[in-house]
């Protein structure tokens, strides 16, 4: 028999290896490392709002098999954001790139798989498209941003509704309740409680709004996702109210390379929070095969 999906709690309790703080142009990024230093590396990139604890339901299983790094985006968790308006999606790409450079320089992590949800998925794609492409071994994209049609309506919603603190303050909590689904796990309930506190944290609300406005900025967008030359797992929740599977999910599948593996789960926006068991059943074998199998060759690989 293989390893259980969820290792014993006493195994995971001692898995935290180190805490790091990485200075970046948009703030000091808190990074936590778990698991065997000799295992394949994995970096987790969370959604907006939230922090690295959003992955708590699946972290034990991931860290049992990977050298797993978890960061908090600027202004969230243990990270800082001295200038909240500068925390844009492109700013996150730059900050995550600094983290990858630090991991390579100071810890010998030259190859890493990326698992990102929502804006975290967008950042993962951008890293694999840019100068860090050679360091990325695989992508797990969970309801990623970057595939929503750009039009007057989406621009208005990102810029003038969720991008304005006076309006977003009233919408953050009901939106979180919708995109977190059934709140059936302790992790999902904890994520929701953190979202409930956001309207009462002006500093974090400013970061939240700056990221939403960034989705409407001219510079926001993927460059050439079809050319990604790494294994890609696209995971989408069928009941996602933020980036619907029937629209954004289909656009993502068409835009990504032919070798992409696409999975739809009976969840909302954060499958790893709502159904960690199902999420891991697809993600763990994919990461294992990506670490041991041949590297694909962009859109020329068979489906």
Secondary structure as UniProt FT lines:
FT   HELIX           9..13
FT   STRAND          16..24
FT   TURN            25..26
FT   STRAND          27..34
FT   TURN            37..38
FT   STRAND          41..45
FT   HELIX           52..55
FT   HELIX           56..63
FT   TURN            64..65
FT   STRAND          67..71
FT   TURN            74..75
FT   TURN            77..78
FT   HELIX           84..86
FT   HELIX           89..107
FT   STRAND          112..117
FT   HELIX           119..129
FT   TURN            130..132
FT   HELIX           133..135
FT   STRAND          136..142
FT   HELIX           152..156
FT   HELIX           157..161
FT   TURN            162..163
FT   HELIX           165..179
FT   TURN            180..182
FT   HELIX           186..198
FT   TURN            199..200
FT   HELIX           202..214
FT   TURN            215..216
FT   TURN            218..219
FT   HELIX           225..227
FT   STRAND          231..237
FT   TURN            238..239
FT   HELIX           245..249
FT   HELIX           250..255
FT   TURN            258..259
FT   STRAND          261..265
FT   HELIX           271..274
FT   HELIX           276..292
FT   HELIX           298..300
//
